[in-house]
Amino acid sequence: MTLELVDLDRLPGYAGALHTARHSVLANRFHFWRGLSGRRYACTRFPISHVPAYPSSIALFVRRGVGTPLIVGASATPGCPVIPLGTEEVHLHIVQGSVEALDAALQDLVVLAVPFAPPVSSAARRAA
């Protein structure tokens, strides 16, 4: 029996912000996500109130919270008319190519979404 080492840099999920020493302002604007396939996707961060309606783009609805950012939903609908509960920012990835390329990228990223349930106070739980 052999033990295979897992390349942690290739695991699906948040792959970090842009690392730049010369332009530190850009570090908070650009983020990377790795899909289930291991492919890395570059995204631009937007506040939920100012998401551009780019065609051929995937919006990742992100909750920052404490620790690693989490995807609470994903959409390929330009302008994000519906934003999932718990979204704090949107990471937008523009897809080059055909509709099939857009669909493949969406399928690769949507599996990263974690359902978000708002916290319920203990008083509300007791009342239920």
N, CA, C and O atoms as CSV, one atom per row, in Angstrom:
chain,resi,resn,atom,element,x,y,z
A,1,MET,N,N,0.846,-1.178,0.000
A,1,MET,CA,C,0.000,0.000,0.000
A,1,MET,C,C,0.890,1.238,0.000
A,1,MET,O,O,1.829,1.335,0.790
A,2,THR,N,N,0.592,2.179,-0.885
A,2,THR,CA,C,1.397,3.392,-0.958
A,2,THR,C,C,0.572,4.583,-0.511
A,2,THR,O,O,-0.652,4.598,-0.639
A,3,LEU,N,N,1.250,5.556,0.005
A,3,LEU,CA,C,0.619,6.792,0.461
A,3,LEU,C,C,0.872,7.865,-0.572
A,3,LEU,O,O,2.020,8.171,-0.894
A,4,GLU,N,N,-0.196,8.436,-1.092
A,4,GLU,CA,C,-0.046,9.507,-2.064
A,4,GLU,C,C,-0.201,10.836,-1.361
A,4,GLU,O,O,-1.112,11.027,-0.556
A,5,LEU,N,N,0.695,11.747,-1.670
A,5,LEU,CA,C,0.610,13.080,-1.094
A,5,LEU,C,C,-0.344,13.924,-1.918
A,5,LEU,O,O,-0.327,13.874,-3.148
A,6,VAL,N,N,-1.159,14.683,-1.252
A,6,VAL,CA,C,-2.118,15.556,-1.918
A,6,VAL,C,C,-1.461,16.920,-2.109
A,6,VAL,O,O,-0.876,17.475,-1.179
A,7,ASP,N,N,-1.565,17.444,-3.313
A,7,ASP,CA,C,-1.043,18.779,-3.592
A,7,ASP,C,C,-2.070,19.786,-3.069
A,7,ASP,O,O,-3.087,20.029,-3.717
A,8,LEU,N,N,-1.806,20.367,-1.901
A,8,LEU,CA,C,-2.767,21.265,-1.255
A,8,LEU,C,C,-3.049,22.510,-2.079
A,8,LEU,O,O,-4.103,23.125,-1.920
A,9,ASP,N,N,-2.126,22.895,-2.957
A,9,ASP,CA,C,-2.351,24.064,-3.806
A,9,ASP,C,C,-3.342,23.785,-4.925
A,9,ASP,O,O,-3.744,24.710,-5.631
A,10,ARG,N,N,-3.740,22.544,-5.101
A,10,ARG,CA,C,-4.659,22.177,-6.169
A,10,ARG,C,C,-6.047,21.808,-5.647
A,10,ARG,O,O,-6.909,21.419,-6.435
A,11,LEU,N,N,-6.284,21.920,-4.343
A,11,LEU,CA,C,-7.588,21.585,-3.784
A,11,LEU,C,C,-8.626,22.619,-4.184
A,11,LEU,O,O,-8.310,23.804,-4.288
A,12,PRO,N,N,-9.867,22.184,-4.410
A,12,PRO,CA,C,-10.938,23.129,-4.745
A,12,PRO,C,C,-11.197,24.098,-3.594
A,12,PRO,O,O,-11.041,23.746,-2.425
A,13,GLY,N,N,-11.592,25.319,-3.939
A,13,GLY,CA,C,-11.943,26.312,-2.930
A,13,GLY,C,C,-11.206,27.621,-3.130
A,13,GLY,O,O,-10.674,27.892,-4.206
A,14,TYR,N,N,-11.180,28.419,-2.096
A,14,TYR,CA,C,-10.543,29.737,-2.164
A,14,TYR,C,C,-9.045,29.565,-2.356
A,14,TYR,O,O,-8.399,28.826,-1.613
A,15,ALA,N,N,-8.490,30.251,-3.358
A,15,ALA,CA,C,-7.066,30.132,-3.678
A,15,ALA,C,C,-6.306,31.418,-3.364
A,15,ALA,O,O,-5.150,31.560,-3.764
A,16,GLY,N,N,-6.936,32.356,-2.653
A,16,GLY,CA,C,-6.232,33.543,-2.182
A,16,GLY,C,C,-6.397,34.784,-3.038
A,16,GLY,O,O,-6.978,34.760,-4.123
A,17,ALA,N,N,-5.859,35.868,-2.501
A,17,ALA,CA,C,-5.890,37.162,-3.181
A,17,ALA,C,C,-4.624,37.311,-4.016
A,17,ALA,O,O,-3.665,36.556,-3.855
A,18,LEU,N,N,-4.635,38.286,-4.898
A,18,LEU,CA,C,-3.464,38.596,-5.700
A,18,LEU,C,C,-2.345,39.057,-4.774
A,18,LEU,O,O,-2.562,39.912,-3.915
A,19,HIS,N,N,-1.169,38.504,-4.941
A,19,HIS,CA,C,-0.013,38.914,-4.140
A,19,HIS,C,C,0.837,39.864,-4.976
A,19,HIS,O,O,1.423,39.470,-5.984
A,20,THR,N,N,0.893,41.103,-4.548
A,20,THR,CA,C,1.678,42.090,-5.266
A,20,THR,C,C,2.307,43.054,-4.277
A,20,THR,O,O,1.620,43.592,-3.409
A,21,ALA,N,N,3.574,43.269,-4.399
A,21,ALA,CA,C,4.279,44.196,-3.518
A,21,ALA,C,C,4.224,45.618,-4.066
A,21,ALA,O,O,4.206,46.581,-3.299
A,22,ARG,N,N,4.198,45.750,-5.373
A,22,ARG,CA,C,4.242,47.075,-5.985
A,22,ARG,C,C,2.904,47.811,-5.928
A,22,ARG,O,O,2.874,49.037,-5.816
A,23,HIS,N,N,1.819,47.081,-6.004
A,23,HIS,CA,C,0.488,47.690,-6.046
A,23,HIS,C,C,-0.413,47.022,-5.010
A,23,HIS,O,O,-1.305,46.252,-5.367
A,24,SER,N,N,-0.190,47.307,-3.763
A,24,SER,CA,C,-0.928,46.634,-2.695
A,24,SER,C,C,-2.435,46.901,-2.741
A,24,SER,O,O,-3.215,46.106,-2.217
A,25,VAL,N,N,-2.849,47.996,-3.354
A,25,VAL,CA,C,-4.276,48.302,-3.468
A,25,VAL,C,C,-4.976,47.233,-4.307
A,25,VAL,O,O,-6.146,46.930,-4.073
A,26,LEU,N,N,-4.273,46.666,-5.274
A,26,LEU,CA,C,-4.863,45.651,-6.141
A,26,LEU,C,C,-5.066,44.315,-5.432
A,26,LEU,O,O,-5.899,43.513,-5.855
A,27,ALA,N,N,-4.322,44.070,-4.371
A,27,ALA,CA,C,-4.387,42.785,-3.678
A,27,ALA,C,C,-5.783,42.485,-3.159
A,27,ALA,O,O,-6.183,41.321,-3.125
A,28,ASN,N,N,-6.520,43.479,-2.761
A,28,ASN,CA,C,-7.861,43.258,-2.225
A,28,ASN,C,C,-8.925,43.231,-3.325
A,28,ASN,O,O,-10.075,42.876,-3.066
A,29,ARG,N,N,-8.551,43.598,-4.534
A,29,ARG,CA,C,-9.516,43.651,-5.629
A,29,ARG,C,C,-9.603,42.343,-6.417
A,29,ARG,O,O,-10.668,41.980,-6.914
A,30,PHE,N,N,-8.483,41.646,-6.525
A,30,PHE,CA,C,-8.440,40.423,-7.327
A,30,PHE,C,C,-8.249,39.199,-6.437
A,30,PHE,O,O,-7.378,39.170,-5.567
A,31,HIS,N,N,-9.090,38.186,-6.677
A,31,HIS,CA,C,-9.057,36.956,-5.886
A,31,HIS,C,C,-9.101,35.757,-6.821
A,31,HIS,O,O,-9.524,35.862,-7.973
A,32,PHE,N,N,-8.664,34.632,-6.314
A,32,PHE,CA,C,-8.627,33.409,-7.100
A,32,PHE,C,C,-9.414,32.308,-6.405
A,32,PHE,O,O,-9.392,32.182,-5.181
A,33,TRP,N,N,-10.104,31.521,-7.205
A,33,TRP,CA,C,-10.828,30.343,-6.728
A,33,TRP,C,C,-10.390,29.165,-7.583
A,33,TRP,O,O,-10.103,29.318,-8.771
A,34,ARG,N,N,-10.342,28.002,-6.976
A,34,ARG,CA,C,-9.994,26.787,-7.707
A,34,ARG,C,C,-11.242,25.907,-7.761
A,34,ARG,O,O,-11.830,25.575,-6.732
A,35,GLY,N,N,-11.635,25.533,-8.986
A,35,GLY,CA,C,-12.818,24.707,-9.173
A,35,GLY,C,C,-12.565,23.258,-8.805
A,35,GLY,O,O,-11.450,22.871,-8.457
A,36,LEU,N,N,-13.620,22.468,-8.889
A,36,LEU,CA,C,-13.526,21.051,-8.568
A,36,LEU,C,C,-12.503,20.341,-9.454
A,36,LEU,O,O,-11.871,19.375,-9.027
A,37,SER,N,N,-12.342,20.823,-10.689
A,37,SER,CA,C,-11.393,20.233,-11.634
A,37,SER,C,C,-9.939,20.541,-11.279
A,37,SER,O,O,-9.022,19.913,-11.807
A,38,GLY,N,N,-9.733,21.504,-10.387
A,38,GLY,CA,C,-8.373,21.956,-10.063
A,38,GLY,C,C,-7.983,23.202,-10.826
A,38,GLY,O,O,-6.935,23.790,-10.558
A,39,ARG,N,N,-8.814,23.619,-11.781
A,39,ARG,CA,C,-8.534,24.830,-12.561
A,39,ARG,C,C,-8.661,26.064,-11.675
A,39,ARG,O,O,-9.549,26.141,-10.826
A,40,ARG,N,N,-7.773,27.019,-11.877
A,40,ARG,CA,C,-7.764,28.256,-11.100
A,40,ARG,C,C,-8.474,29.358,-11.886
A,40,ARG,O,O,-8.199,29.560,-13.069
A,41,TYR,N,N,-9.387,30.067,-11.222
A,41,TYR,CA,C,-10.178,31.122,-11.845
A,41,TYR,C,C,-9.844,32.465,-11.207
A,41,TYR,O,O,-9.928,32.613,-9.988
A,42,ALA,N,N,-9.469,33.439,-12.021
A,42,ALA,CA,C,-9.202,34.792,-11.544
A,42,ALA,C,C,-10.524,35.555,-11.501
A,42,ALA,O,O,-11.315,35.492,-12.442
A,43,CYS,N,N,-10.756,36.271,-10.410
A,43,CYS,CA,C,-12.008,37.003,-10.225
A,43,CYS,C,C,-11.721,38.425,-9.749
A,43,CYS,O,O,-10.725,38.687,-9.075
A,44,THR,N,N,-12.611,39.322,-10.116
A,44,THR,CA,C,-12.561,40.694,-9.630
A,44,THR,C,C,-13.643,40.850,-8.578
A,44,THR,O,O,-14.775,40.407,-8.771
A,45,ARG,N,N,-13.297,41.475,-7.472
A,45,ARG,CA,C,-14.213,41.641,-6.339
A,45,ARG,C,C,-15.043,42.914,-6.509
A,45,ARG,O,O,-14.509,43.969,-6.853
A,46,PHE,N,N,-16.356,42.808,-6.263
A,46,PHE,CA,C,-17.274,43.938,-6.345
A,46,PHE,C,C,-18.186,43.949,-5.121
A,46,PHE,O,O,-18.514,42.892,-4.582
A,47,PRO,N,N,-18.596,45.137,-4.682
A,47,PRO,CA,C,-19.627,45.190,-3.638
A,47,PRO,C,C,-20.957,44.747,-4.252
A,47,PRO,O,O,-21.156,44.887,-5.459
A,48,ILE,N,N,-21.863,44.217,-3.438
A,48,ILE,CA,C,-23.118,43.692,-3.983
A,48,ILE,C,C,-23.982,44.782,-4.612
A,48,ILE,O,O,-24.890,44.479,-5.386
A,49,SER,N,N,-23.715,46.025,-4.294
A,49,SER,CA,C,-24.505,47.123,-4.859
A,49,SER,C,C,-23.994,47.604,-6.219
A,49,SER,O,O,-24.658,48.414,-6.865
A,50,HIS,N,N,-22.830,47.124,-6.668
A,50,HIS,CA,C,-22.244,47.618,-7.924
A,50,HIS,C,C,-21.654,46.479,-8.764
A,50,HIS,O,O,-20.474,46.513,-9.113
A,51,VAL,N,N,-22.460,45.489,-9.083
A,51,VAL,CA,C,-21.975,44.372,-9.894
A,51,VAL,C,C,-22.267,44.680,-11.360
A,51,VAL,O,O,-23.428,44.855,-11.731
A,52,PRO,N,N,-21.230,44.750,-12.200
A,52,PRO,CA,C,-21.470,45.034,-13.620
A,52,PRO,C,C,-22.160,43.860,-14.318
A,52,PRO,O,O,-22.013,42.709,-13.909
A,53,ALA,N,N,-22.905,44.163,-15.362
A,53,ALA,CA,C,-23.660,43.137,-16.094
A,53,ALA,C,C,-22.862,42.665,-17.302
A,53,ALA,O,O,-23.280,42.876,-18.440
A,54,TYR,N,N,-21.725,42.032,-17.068
A,54,TYR,CA,C,-20.905,41.516,-18.167
A,54,TYR,C,C,-21.515,40.229,-18.705
A,54,TYR,O,O,-21.823,39.319,-17.934
A,55,PRO,N,N,-21.693,40.145,-20.023
A,55,PRO,CA,C,-22.116,38.860,-20.578
A,55,PRO,C,C,-20.943,37.877,-20.468
A,55,PRO,O,O,-19.794,38.301,-20.344
A,56,SER,N,N,-21.217,36.611,-20.511
A,56,SER,CA,C,-20.181,35.564,-20.419
A,56,SER,C,C,-19.343,35.706,-19.154
A,56,SER,O,O,-18.115,35.626,-19.195
A,57,SER,N,N,-20.018,35.916,-18.045
A,57,SER,CA,C,-19.305,35.999,-16.770
A,57,SER,C,C,-20.025,35.153,-15.731
A,57,SER,O,O,-21.221,34.878,-15.833
A,58,ILE,N,N,-19.259,34.754,-14.737
A,58,ILE,CA,C,-19.805,33.988,-13.624
A,58,ILE,C,C,-19.646,34.812,-12.365
A,58,ILE,O,O,-18.553,35.283,-12.051
A,59,ALA,N,N,-20.742,34.984,-11.646
A,59,ALA,CA,C,-20.713,35.699,-10.373
A,59,ALA,C,C,-20.678,34.672,-9.252
A,59,ALA,O,O,-21.524,33.780,-9.179
A,60,LEU,N,N,-19.688,34.811,-8.384
A,60,LEU,CA,C,-19.603,33.987,-7.186
A,60,LEU,C,C,-20.030,34.862,-6.022
A,60,LEU,O,O,-19.416,35.898,-5.767
A,61,PHE,N,N,-21.070,34.462,-5.319
A,61,PHE,CA,C,-21.588,35.226,-4.195
A,61,PHE,C,C,-20.823,34.776,-2.954
A,61,PHE,O,O,-20.895,33.613,-2.555
A,62,VAL,N,N,-20.091,35.707,-2.352
A,62,VAL,CA,C,-19.117,35.371,-1.314
A,62,VAL,C,C,-19.500,35.969,0.028
A,62,VAL,O,O,-19.936,37.116,0.128
A,63,ARG,N,N,-19.322,35.160,1.040
A,63,ARG,CA,C,-19.474,35.605,2.439
A,63,ARG,C,C,-18.091,35.559,3.056
A,63,ARG,O,O,-17.474,34.497,3.127
A,64,ARG,N,N,-17.599,36.710,3.507
A,64,ARG,CA,C,-16.245,36.787,4.053
A,64,ARG,C,C,-16.200,36.243,5.475
A,64,ARG,O,O,-15.386,35.370,5.776
A,65,GLY,N,N,-17.053,36.742,6.340
A,65,GLY,CA,C,-17.079,36.280,7.727
A,65,GLY,C,C,-15.706,36.291,8.360
A,65,GLY,O,O,-14.887,37.168,8.086
A,66,VAL,N,N,-15.465,35.318,9.202
A,66,VAL,CA,C,-14.177,35.163,9.862
A,66,VAL,C,C,-13.469,33.984,9.214
A,66,VAL,O,O,-14.052,32.911,9.061
A,67,GLY,N,N,-12.231,34.179,8.838
A,67,GLY,CA,C,-11.479,33.083,8.229
A,67,GLY,C,C,-11.573,33.095,6.719
A,67,GLY,O,O,-11.616,34.154,6.094
A,68,THR,N,N,-11.603,31.904,6.138
A,68,THR,CA,C,-11.607,31.746,4.690
A,68,THR,C,C,-12.951,32.161,4.095
A,68,THR,O,O,-13.999,31.785,4.620
A,69,PRO,N,N,-12.934,32.939,2.999
A,69,PRO,CA,C,-14.187,33.299,2.331
A,69,PRO,C,C,-14.923,32.050,1.837
A,69,PRO,O,O,-14.297,31.052,1.481
A,70,LEU,N,N,-16.249,32.115,1.819
A,70,LEU,CA,C,-17.078,31.005,1.370
A,70,LEU,C,C,-17.988,31.458,0.246
A,70,LEU,O,O,-18.483,32.585,0.260
A,71,ILE,N,N,-18.210,30.593,-0.722
A,71,ILE,CA,C,-19.173,30.860,-1.786
A,71,ILE,C,C,-20.532,30.379,-1.297
A,71,ILE,O,O,-20.685,29.224,-0.901
A,72,VAL,N,N,-21.530,31.283,-1.329
A,72,VAL,CA,C,-22.886,30.909,-0.913
A,72,VAL,C,C,-23.813,30.736,-2.115
A,72,VAL,O,O,-24.986,30.399,-1.955
A,73,GLY,N,N,-23.285,30.966,-3.317
A,73,GLY,CA,C,-24.060,30.783,-4.531
A,73,GLY,C,C,-23.253,31.193,-5.742
A,73,GLY,O,O,-22.199,31.815,-5.610
A,74,ALA,N,N,-23.746,30.845,-6.929
A,74,ALA,CA,C,-23.075,31.200,-8.180
A,74,ALA,C,C,-24.137,31.407,-9.252
A,74,ALA,O,O,-25.210,30.805,-9.203
A,75,SER,N,N,-23.825,32.273,-10.230
A,75,SER,CA,C,-24.777,32.557,-11.295
A,75,SER,C,C,-24.038,32.999,-12.549
A,75,SER,O,O,-22.966,33.600,-12.478
A,76,ALA,N,N,-24.629,32.689,-13.701
A,76,ALA,CA,C,-24.105,33.175,-14.972
A,76,ALA,C,C,-25.059,34.204,-15.575
A,76,ALA,O,O,-24.965,34.515,-16.762
A,77,THR,N,N,-25.968,34.726,-14.771
A,77,THR,CA,C,-26.921,35.740,-15.222
A,77,THR,C,C,-26.282,37.123,-15.085
A,77,THR,O,O,-25.958,37.533,-13.970
A,78,PRO,N,N,-26.093,37.849,-16.182
A,78,PRO,CA,C,-25.462,39.170,-16.111
A,78,PRO,C,C,-26.205,40.117,-15.176
A,78,PRO,O,O,-27.433,40.199,-15.212
A,79,GLY,N,N,-25.454,40.833,-14.338
A,79,GLY,CA,C,-26.023,41.827,-13.442
A,79,GLY,C,C,-26.525,41.294,-12.122
A,79,GLY,O,O,-26.891,42.079,-11.247
A,80,CYS,N,N,-26.555,40.009,-11.951
A,80,CYS,CA,C,-26.957,39.380,-10.682
A,80,CYS,C,C,-28.273,39.929,-10.150
A,80,CYS,O,O,-28.274,40.576,-9.103
A,81,PRO,N,N,-29.398,39.695,-10.831
A,81,PRO,CA,C,-30.671,40.236,-10.351
A,81,PRO,C,C,-31.113,39.653,-9.010
A,81,PRO,O,O,-31.851,40.300,-8.267
A,82,VAL,N,N,-30.670,38.441,-8.698
A,82,VAL,CA,C,-31.015,37.813,-7.422
A,82,VAL,C,C,-29.709,37.467,-6.718
A,82,VAL,O,O,-28.856,36.771,-7.269
A,83,ILE,N,N,-29.567,37.963,-5.495
A,83,ILE,CA,C,-28.350,37.723,-4.726
A,83,ILE,C,C,-28.717,36.894,-3.500
A,83,ILE,O,O,-29.609,37.276,-2.742
A,84,PRO,N,N,-28.037,35.756,-3.295
A,84,PRO,CA,C,-28.384,34.881,-2.173
A,84,PRO,C,C,-28.191,35.541,-0.806
A,84,PRO,O,O,-27.338,36.412,-0.633
A,85,LEU,N,N,-28.987,35.114,0.137
A,85,LEU,CA,C,-28.883,35.561,1.516
A,85,LEU,C,C,-27.478,35.265,2.046
A,85,LEU,O,O,-26.940,34.182,1.816
A,86,GLY,N,N,-26.900,36.207,2.740
A,86,GLY,CA,C,-25.575,36.023,3.323
A,86,GLY,C,C,-24.440,36.532,2.461
A,86,GLY,O,O,-23.290,36.529,2.900
A,87,THR,N,N,-24.733,36.972,1.235
A,87,THR,CA,C,-23.690,37.479,0.346
A,87,THR,C,C,-23.181,38.814,0.854
A,87,THR,O,O,-23.969,39.711,1.153
A,88,GLU,N,N,-21.859,38.950,0.954
A,88,GLU,CA,C,-21.234,40.204,1.372
A,88,GLU,C,C,-20.492,40.888,0.232
A,88,GLU,O,O,-20.287,42.101,0.260
A,89,GLU,N,N,-20.092,40.118,-0.765
A,89,GLU,CA,C,-19.423,40.663,-1.942
A,89,GLU,C,C,-19.573,39.674,-3.087
A,89,GLU,O,O,-19.926,38.513,-2.880
A,90,VAL,N,N,-19.297,40.152,-4.303
A,90,VAL,CA,C,-19.412,39.304,-5.482
A,90,VAL,C,C,-18.051,39.237,-6.158
A,90,VAL,O,O,-17.409,40.264,-6.382
A,91,HIS,N,N,-17.615,38.026,-6.482
A,91,HIS,CA,C,-16.379,37.813,-7.231
A,91,HIS,C,C,-16.792,37.428,-8.646
A,91,HIS,O,O,-17.464,36.417,-8.851
A,92,LEU,N,N,-16.386,38.238,-9.622
A,92,LEU,CA,C,-16.819,38.052,-11.001
A,92,LEU,C,C,-15.681,37.499,-11.846
A,92,LEU,O,O,-14.585,38.061,-11.876
A,93,HIS,N,N,-15.951,36.392,-12.534
A,93,HIS,CA,C,-14.978,35.779,-13.437
A,93,HIS,C,C,-15.518,35.874,-14.850
A,93,HIS,O,O,-16.625,35.406,-15.119
A,94,ILE,N,N,-14.757,36.474,-15.764
A,94,ILE,CA,C,-15.170,36.599,-17.157
A,94,ILE,C,C,-14.634,35.395,-17.923
A,94,ILE,O,O,-13.449,35.073,-17.847
A,95,VAL,N,N,-15.518,34.740,-18.657
A,95,VAL,CA,C,-15.169,33.523,-19.392
A,95,VAL,C,C,-14.941,33.871,-20.859
A,95,VAL,O,O,-15.779,34.511,-21.495
A,96,GLN,N,N,-13.815,33.447,-21.379
A,96,GLN,CA,C,-13.524,33.595,-22.804
A,96,GLN,C,C,-14.018,32.359,-23.526
A,96,GLN,O,O,-13.813,31.242,-23.050
A,97,GLY,N,N,-14.665,32.538,-24.662
A,97,GLY,CA,C,-15.075,31.376,-25.445
A,97,GLY,C,C,-16.570,31.248,-25.589
A,97,GLY,O,O,-17.311,32.226,-25.501
A,98,SER,N,N,-16.993,30.037,-25.809
A,98,SER,CA,C,-18.377,29.725,-26.156
A,98,SER,C,C,-19.285,29.614,-24.936
A,98,SER,O,O,-18.844,29.719,-23.791
A,99,VAL,N,N,-20.557,29.400,-25.219
A,99,VAL,CA,C,-21.544,29.161,-24.174
A,99,VAL,C,C,-21.187,27.880,-23.423
A,99,VAL,O,O,-21.422,27.772,-22.220
A,100,GLU,N,N,-20.623,26.920,-24.133
A,100,GLU,CA,C,-20.209,25.663,-23.499
A,100,GLU,C,C,-19.092,25.911,-22.485
A,100,GLU,O,O,-19.063,25.289,-21.423
A,101,ALA,N,N,-18.170,26.824,-22.818
A,101,ALA,CA,C,-17.077,27.170,-21.892
A,101,ALA,C,C,-17.636,27.835,-20.640
A,101,ALA,O,O,-17.171,27.572,-19.531
A,102,LEU,N,N,-18.630,28.694,-20.820
A,102,LEU,CA,C,-19.278,29.351,-19.685
A,102,LEU,C,C,-19.969,28.313,-18.797
A,102,LEU,O,O,-19.839,28.351,-17.573
A,103,ASP,N,N,-20.698,27.396,-19.415
A,103,ASP,CA,C,-21.396,26.361,-18.660
A,103,ASP,C,C,-20.413,25.450,-17.925
A,103,ASP,O,O,-20.655,25.076,-16.777
A,104,ALA,N,N,-19.320,25.097,-18.570
A,104,ALA,CA,C,-18.315,24.228,-17.933
A,104,ALA,C,C,-17.690,24.917,-16.721
A,104,ALA,O,O,-17.497,24.287,-15.681
A,105,ALA,N,N,-17.376,26.200,-16.847
A,105,ALA,CA,C,-16.791,26.946,-15.717
A,105,ALA,C,C,-17.800,27.075,-14.580
A,105,ALA,O,O,-17.439,26.935,-13.411
A,106,LEU,N,N,-19.059,27.341,-14.916
A,106,LEU,CA,C,-20.089,27.448,-13.890
A,106,LEU,C,C,-20.241,26.121,-13.143
A,106,LEU,O,O,-20.323,26.112,-11.915
A,107,GLN,N,N,-20.279,25.012,-13.866
A,107,GLN,CA,C,-20.405,23.696,-13.229
A,107,GLN,C,C,-19.198,23.376,-12.356
A,107,GLN,O,O,-19.332,22.713,-11.327
A,108,ASP,N,N,-18.025,23.843,-12.760
A,108,ASP,CA,C,-16.796,23.605,-12.006
A,108,ASP,C,C,-16.779,24.394,-10.696
A,108,ASP,O,O,-16.212,23.942,-9.701
A,109,LEU,N,N,-17.398,25.568,-10.700
A,109,LEU,CA,C,-17.372,26.454,-9.528
A,109,LEU,C,C,-18.594,26.321,-8.621
A,109,LEU,O,O,-18.476,26.496,-7.408
A,110,VAL,N,N,-19.752,26.019,-9.177
A,110,VAL,CA,C,-20.980,26.001,-8.379
A,110,VAL,C,C,-20.936,24.933,-7.287
A,110,VAL,O,O,-21.608,25.068,-6.265
A,111,VAL,N,N,-20.161,23.887,-7.491
A,111,VAL,CA,C,-20.063,22.832,-6.474
A,111,VAL,C,C,-19.359,23.315,-5.210
A,111,VAL,O,O,-19.408,22.640,-4.181
A,112,LEU,N,N,-18.708,24.470,-5.273
A,112,LEU,CA,C,-18.031,25.027,-4.100
A,112,LEU,C,C,-18.993,25.747,-3.167
A,112,LEU,O,O,-18.633,26.069,-2.035
A,113,ALA,N,N,-20.212,26.003,-3.629
A,113,ALA,CA,C,-21.176,26.780,-2.842
A,113,ALA,C,C,-21.574,26.039,-1.576
A,113,ALA,O,O,-21.876,24.846,-1.593
A,114,VAL,N,N,-21.563,26.779,-0.491
A,114,VAL,CA,C,-21.963,26.270,0.826
A,114,VAL,C,C,-23.257,26.980,1.197
A,114,VAL,O,O,-23.283,28.209,1.252
A,115,PRO,N,N,-24.338,26.234,1.455
A,115,PRO,CA,C,-25.591,26.903,1.831
A,115,PRO,C,C,-25.387,27.762,3.075
A,115,PRO,O,O,-24.722,27.351,4.026
A,116,PHE,N,N,-25.957,28.938,3.053
A,116,PHE,CA,C,-25.822,29.853,4.184
A,116,PHE,C,C,-27.137,29.926,4.932
A,116,PHE,O,O,-28.186,30.181,4.342
A,117,ALA,N,N,-27.076,29.704,6.212
A,117,ALA,CA,C,-28.246,29.874,7.081
A,117,ALA,C,C,-27.891,30.944,8.097
A,117,ALA,O,O,-26.889,30.813,8.800
A,118,PRO,N,N,-28.691,32.002,8.190
A,118,PRO,CA,C,-28.376,33.042,9.162
A,118,PRO,C,C,-28.434,32.479,10.580
A,118,PRO,O,O,-29.227,31.583,10.868
A,119,PRO,N,N,-27.591,33.008,11.457
A,119,PRO,CA,C,-27.604,32.509,12.837
A,119,PRO,C,C,-28.953,32.767,13.501
A,119,PRO,O,O,-29.569,33.813,13.294
A,120,VAL,N,N,-29.400,31.811,14.297
A,120,VAL,CA,C,-30.647,31.923,15.040
A,120,VAL,C,C,-30.301,32.026,16.515
A,120,VAL,O,O,-29.543,31.210,17.038
A,121,SER,N,N,-30.848,33.018,17.178
A,121,SER,CA,C,-30.541,33.177,18.599
A,121,SER,C,C,-31.127,32.036,19.415
A,121,SER,O,O,-32.085,31.388,18.994
A,122,SER,N,N,-30.551,31.796,20.577
A,122,SER,CA,C,-31.051,30.712,21.425
A,122,SER,C,C,-32.473,31.006,21.894
A,122,SER,O,O,-33.253,30.075,22.094
A,123,ALA,N,N,-32.828,32.279,22.075
A,123,ALA,CA,C,-34.190,32.641,22.476
A,123,ALA,C,C,-35.184,32.266,21.387
A,123,ALA,O,O,-36.272,31.774,21.685
A,124,ALA,N,N,-34.816,32.496,20.117
A,124,ALA,CA,C,-35.698,32.164,19.018
A,124,ALA,C,C,-35.856,30.646,18.902
A,124,ALA,O,O,-36.938,30.157,18.575
A,125,ARG,N,N,-34.796,29.912,19.165
A,125,ARG,CA,C,-34.860,28.445,19.125
A,125,ARG,C,C,-35.798,27.909,20.199
A,125,ARG,O,O,-36.578,26.990,19.950
A,126,ARG,N,N,-35.716,28.494,21.408
A,126,ARG,CA,C,-36.582,28.038,22.504
A,126,ARG,C,C,-38.047,28.345,22.205
A,126,ARG,O,O,-38.928,27.573,22.582
A,127,ALA,N,N,-38.319,29.466,21.532
A,127,ALA,CA,C,-39.682,29.867,21.226
A,127,ALA,C,C,-40.302,28.979,20.148
A,127,ALA,O,O,-41.524,28.863,20.065
A,128,ALA,N,N,-39.477,28.367,19.342
A,128,ALA,CA,C,-40.005,27.556,18.208
A,128,ALA,C,C,-40.510,26.226,18.628
A,128,ALA,O,O,-40.976,25.451,17.793
